Amino acid sequence: MSTVILREFNSMYTQDTILATRIYMLAGTLKGFDQTINLILDESHERVFSSSQGVEQVVLGLYIVRGDNVAVIGEIDEETDSALDLGNIRAEPLNSVAH
């Protein structure tokens, strides 16, 4: 399984700054990609972090991601990932990023 960190940009930016409106984490099986890092993820889900509840997993199924939104791609160790109790993990939501 792979994990993908995405940046979703708004259309408002200055000459020196691009503000990301949202950062989110997807996990799924990488089925394909191309030269511009467009991705096809199968059996994918978004992991939504909260400081008051456990990690919520939103099922997305087959998902296509535009390459210009991809920030990081990595492989998930499935044994370690399955041992995590996501219902008890608390974390601040991922913040927006300014470049």
HELIX and SHEET records of a PDB file:
HELIX    1   1 GLY A   67  ASN A   69  5                                   3    
HELIX    2   2 GLU A   78  ALA A   83  1                                   6    
HELIX    3   3 LEU A   86  ASN A   88  5                                   3    
SHEET    1   A 5 GLU A  56  VAL A  65  0                                        
SHEET    2   A 5 LEU A  39  VAL A  48 -1                                        
SHEET    3   A 5 ILE A  18  PHE A  33 -1                                        
SHEET    4   A 5 SER A   2  TYR A  13 -1                                        
SHEET    5   A 5 VAL A  70  GLU A  75 -1                                        
END                                                                             
